[in-house]
């Protein structure tokens, strides 16, 4: 009887050719082993990659402080570099200002010499006129005497006087009187010679005074031309460096803000601005009783020129106060300074305030310590808005000394190394 089989129910499989081939069986085992090895390698790779990622994460976490410190170091070096450039620019600006002021000072001194020469020439001219008038009068007197002698006149009646004498004693008295009158004539002639000598000396003095006045006028014109040329050159150089400094200031601010941010400071921009305001306030604090500004140049030799005062930079319109009570000697136009105020104080010291924008006092006015006398400007031989302050002793422009000790004695200290 035949047996029926359902093919879908797993009838016994007849042996295949693949199963009966030993070479094929060995190839299959190698493929299966290779698959296992590949899986093992993939597993190892995953494990190794995981370990590497974990290791890198740990290394990054460990090196983060070092990275931040490195960034701060770089920023600190950059800040130092830019600060050096800013300082160099400030020195250049100081040099340009001092050079302009030195040229103006030479022009101002030349103008003062011209004024003195003009005064001497005018005085000599007056003296010469007086001497000439005296000579003219003396010449007329001498000419009168000459005419009387030439005509044989006897204006004094000498012979008649002797003949009219009443006796010997009277005759002797009259003769003595006549001798005195003769001496008077001789004295008049001697006086004429003295007057002529005076005229000659006056003429010589007048000629010398005129020569000196003309030379002073030429020197003044040359000094003024040189001052103007120096001002133009200094102003151009100043403007160029001022532009560079403005850019450097911005770079410095950005670098300082970046450093504060790297240090973890919240709102570093506001903190830097607050620091800057504090620095500016500290710079102004010392000289605030004179003018609220920043000292940019002290008294002494600067860039090969003598700087006879102290420069304090401040915006135009900043108030200027009298550091001590005194009397205003002058206020108004001043050669080189544009406008200036001069105050004489109780100890005889004269203080000068130059390049001012406007003044609020007048000559002869009494001012008190702390009273506003002017405001900062940029007039005259000036390359930037600032106050030029000087102290003179022994008279105006007689002896210009360092203002710092005088101010310090009145409680006003100057920064900037002054």
Residue pairs with C-beta under 8 A, 6 or more apart in sequence:
5 11
18 24
18 25
19 25
68 262
71 262
72 259
72 262
72 263
75 255
75 258
75 259
75 262
76 259
78 255
79 252
79 255
79 256
79 259
82 248
82 251
82 252
82 255
83 252
85 248
86 245
86 248
86 249
86 252
89 241
89 244
89 245
89 248
90 245
90 296
92 237
92 241
93 238
93 241
93 242
93 245
93 296
93 383
93 384
94 296
94 297
94 302
94 303
94 311
95 302
95 303
96 234
96 235
96 237
96 238
96 241
96 383
97 234
97 238
97 296
97 297
97 311
97 382
97 383
97 384
97 386
98 297
98 302
98 303
98 305
98 307
98 311
99 230
99 234
99 303
99 305
100 227
100 230
100 231
100 234
100 235
100 381
100 382
100 383
101 305
101 307
101 311
101 336
101 381
101 382
101 388
102 230
102 305
102 306
102 307
103 223
103 226
103 227
103 230
103 231
103 381
104 227
104 231
104 335
104 336
104 337
104 380
104 381
105 306
105 308
105 336
106 223
106 226
106 227
107 220
107 223
107 224
107 226
107 227
107 335
107 336
107 381
108 334
108 335
108 336
108 337
109 223
109 397
110 216
110 219
110 220
110 222
110 223
110 224
111 220
111 223
111 224
111 335
112 397
113 216
113 219
113 220
114 213
114 216
114 217
114 219
114 220
116 216
117 209
117 212
117 213
117 215
117 216
117 217
118 213
118 216
120 209
120 212
120 213
121 206
121 209
121 210
121 212
121 213
123 209
124 202
124 205
124 206
124 208
124 209
124 210
125 206
125 209
127 202
127 205
127 206
128 199
128 202
128 203
128 205
128 206
130 202
131 195
131 198
131 199
131 201
131 202
131 203
132 199
132 202
134 195
134 198
134 199
135 192
135 195
135 196
135 198
135 199
138 188
138 191
138 192
138 195
138 196
139 192
141 188
141 192
142 188
142 189
142 192
145 185
145 188
145 189
148 155
154 160
156 178
156 181
158 178
161 174
161 178
162 171
162 174
162 175
162 178
165 171
165 174
227 336
227 381
230 381
231 381
231 383
234 383
235 383
238 383
238 384
242 384
253 272
253 276
256 272
256 275
257 268
257 269
257 272
258 268
260 268
260 271
260 272
261 268
265 271
280 294
283 294
283 295
283 415
284 292
284 293
284 294
286 295
286 412
286 413
286 414
286 415
287 293
287 295
287 312
287 407
287 412
287 413
287 414
287 415
289 321
289 323
289 370
289 410
289 411
289 412
290 312
290 320
290 321
290 323
290 387
290 389
290 407
290 412
291 312
291 314
291 318
291 319
291 320
291 321
291 376
291 387
292 314
292 318
292 319
293 312
293 313
293 314
293 318
293 376
293 386
293 387
294 312
294 313
294 314
294 415
294 416
295 310
295 311
295 312
295 313
295 414
295 415
295 416
295 418
296 311
296 312
296 313
296 386
296 416
297 307
297 310
297 311
297 416
298 307
298 310
298 404
298 414
298 416
298 417
298 418
299 307
299 308
299 309
299 310
299 401
299 402
299 403
299 404
299 418
300 306
300 307
300 402
301 307
308 390
308 400
309 352
309 354
309 388
309 389
309 390
309 391
309 400
309 403
310 388
310 389
310 390
310 403
310 404
310 414
310 418
311 386
311 387
311 388
311 389
312 386
312 387
312 389
313 384
313 385
313 386
314 376
314 385
314 386
314 387
315 376
315 385
316 357
316 375
316 376
316 377
316 378
316 385
317 357
317 375
317 376
318 375
318 376
318 387
319 372
319 375
319 376
320 341
320 353
320 356
320 372
320 373
320 374
320 375
320 376
320 387
321 370
321 371
321 372
321 373
322 343
322 351
322 367
322 368
322 369
322 370
322 371
322 372
322 373
323 351
323 369
323 407
323 410
323 412
324 345
324 346
324 351
324 369
324 410
325 345
325 346
325 366
325 367
325 368
325 369
326 343
326 344
326 345
326 346
326 351
326 366
326 367
327 343
327 344
327 364
327 365
327 366
327 367
328 341
328 342
328 343
328 361
328 362
328 363
328 364
328 365
328 366
328 367
328 373
329 342
329 343
329 344
329 350
329 363
329 396
330 340
330 341
330 342
330 363
331 340
331 341
331 342
331 359
331 361
331 362
331 363
331 373
331 374
332 339
332 340
332 359
333 339
334 340
334 354
334 380
335 380
336 354
336 380
336 381
337 352
337 354
337 355
337 356
337 379
337 380
337 381
337 388
338 354
338 355
338 356
338 377
338 379
338 380
338 381
338 382
339 355
339 356
339 357
339 358
339 359
339 374
339 377
339 379
339 380
340 352
340 353
340 354
340 355
340 356
341 352
341 353
341 356
341 359
341 361
341 373
341 374
342 350
342 351
342 352
342 353
342 396
343 350
343 351
343 353
343 367
343 373
344 350
345 351
348 393
348 394
349 391
349 392
349 393
349 406
350 391
350 392
350 393
350 395
350 396
351 389
351 390
351 391
351 392
351 403
352 388
352 389
352 390
352 391
352 392
353 373
353 374
353 387
353 388
353 389
354 380
354 387
354 388
354 389
354 390
355 376
355 377
355 378
355 379
355 380
355 382
355 385
355 386
355 387
355 388
356 374
356 375
356 376
356 377
356 379
356 387
357 374
357 375
357 376
357 377
357 378
357 379
358 374
358 375
358 377
359 373
359 374
360 372
360 373
360 374
360 375
361 367
361 373
361 374
367 373
369 410
376 385
376 386
376 387
377 385
378 384
378 385
378 386
382 388
389 403
390 400
390 403
391 400
391 401
391 402
391 403
391 406
392 398
392 399
392 400
392 401
393 399
393 401
403 414
404 414
404 418
407 413
407 414
408 414
